[in-house]
Amino acid sequence: DFRADKAKAPRQRRSPAAFVTRKLVAGAGTIAMTSIIAGSATALFAIWHFQRVSPLSLFANLAVMPIVTIVMFLAVLSALAMPFGLDGPFLYMMGKGLTAMIAISGWISERSPVDAVGLISLQSVLLVTVALV
């Protein structure tokens, strides 16, 4: 009854360009939030293990995500084509995609500020892990 009493205005028709732009911005925002959450959850362990922090990891993830999507699609196609011996072209294109990902990551890494942080005690890592849990 509550919903029936509400008068709804008809939805405005958006242009195709506005629709595509909105979807791209929403997708980039989703990828950014996923990267921030995953990076926050694993940063302490990466710092503890490698004694380094990745200040530009969000930008690197956003830059390579479209390529990762294509590479993973090619991986599925190569697995499906493997019983027939037709996996060669898919694996070749996967290699090109991985080369592009490494090149983009290297380019961003070269522009990254100093990222060494030094040793972190095991007790600190355990306390923060307990706090995260």
C-alpha positions in Angstrom: 0.0 0.0 0.0 2.8 2.4 0.8 4.5 1.9 -2.6 1.1 2.1 -4.4 0.4 5.5 -2.9 3.7 7.0 -4.1 3.6 8.7 -7.5 6.6 7.9 -9.6 7.9 10.2 -12.3 8.9 8.4 -15.5 12.6 7.7 -15.8 14.4 10.2 -17.9 15.9 8.8 -21.1 19.6 9.0 -21.1 21.8 9.3 -24.2 23.9 6.3 -25.2 27.0 8.3 -24.4 25.8 9.1 -20.9 24.9 5.5 -20.3 28.3 4.2 -21.4 30.1 6.9 -19.4 28.1 6.1 -16.3 28.9 2.4 -16.7 32.6 3.0 -17.2 32.8 5.3 -14.2 30.9 2.8 -12.1 33.2 0.0 -13.2 36.3 2.0 -12.5 35.0 2.9 -9.1 34.2 -0.8 -8.3 37.7 -1.8 -9.4 39.3 1.0 -7.4 37.3 0.0 -4.2 38.2 -3.6 -4.7 41.9 -2.7 -5.1 41.8 -0.4 -2.0 40.2 -3.0 0.2 42.4 -5.9 -1.0 45.5 -3.7 -0.7 44.6 -2.6 2.8 44.0 -6.1 3.9 47.3 -7.4 2.5 49.6 -4.3 2.9 50.9 -5.3 6.3 51.9 -8.8 5.2 53.6 -7.4 2.0 55.5 -4.9 4.1 56.5 -7.6 6.6 57.6 -10.0 3.9 59.2 -7.7 1.3 60.1 -4.7 3.5 58.5 -2.5 0.8 55.2 -0.7 0.3 53.5 -0.1 -3.0 52.2 3.5 -3.0 51.0 3.4 -6.6 49.4 0.0 -6.5 45.9 1.4 -7.0 47.0 3.1 -10.3 48.8 0.0 -11.4 45.8 -2.2 -10.8 43.5 0.1 -12.6 45.9 0.3 -15.6 46.3 -3.4 -16.0 42.7 -4.6 -15.1 41.4 -4.4 -18.7 44.4 -6.5 -19.9 43.9 -9.0 -17.1 40.3 -9.5 -18.2 41.3 -10.3 -21.7 44.2 -12.6 -20.6 41.8 -14.5 -18.3 39.3 -14.9 -21.2 42.1 -16.2 -23.4 43.1 -18.6 -20.6 39.6 -20.1 -20.6 39.5 -20.3 -24.4 42.9 -22.0 -24.4 41.8 -24.6 -21.8 38.7 -25.3 -23.9 40.8 -25.6 -27.1 43.6 -27.7 -25.6 42.0 -31.1 -26.1 41.8 -30.3 -29.8 45.4 -29.0 -30.1 44.1 -25.5 -31.0 45.4 -23.7 -27.9 48.5 -22.2 -29.5 47.0 -18.9 -30.7 45.3 -18.3 -27.4 48.4 -19.0 -25.4 50.4 -16.7 -27.8 48.0 -13.9 -27.2 48.0 -14.5 -23.4 51.8 -14.1 -23.6 51.4 -10.8 -25.4 48.9 -9.7 -22.7 51.2 -10.7 -19.9 54.1 -8.8 -21.6 51.9 -5.7 -21.7 51.0 -6.1 -18.1 54.6 -6.4 -17.0 55.5 -3.4 -19.2 52.8 -1.2 -17.6 53.7 -2.4 -14.1 57.4 -1.6 -14.7 56.5 1.8 -16.1 54.5 2.7 -13.0 57.1 1.2 -10.7 59.8 3.4 -12.2 57.7 6.5 -11.3 57.0 5.3 -7.8 58.5 7.1 -4.9 60.9 5.4 -2.5 59.1 2.5 -1.1 61.5 0.8 1.4 60.1 0.7 4.9 62.5 -1.6 6.8 61.9 -4.5 9.1 58.7 -4.9 11.1 58.7 -7.1 14.2 56.8 -10.4 14.2 54.9 -9.3 17.3 53.6 -6.2 15.5 52.4 -8.4 12.6 50.6 -10.8 14.9 48.9 -8.0 16.9 47.6 -6.3 13.7 46.5 -9.7 12.3 44.5 -10.3 15.5 43.1 -6.8 15.2 42.1 -7.4 11.6 40.4 -10.7 12.4 
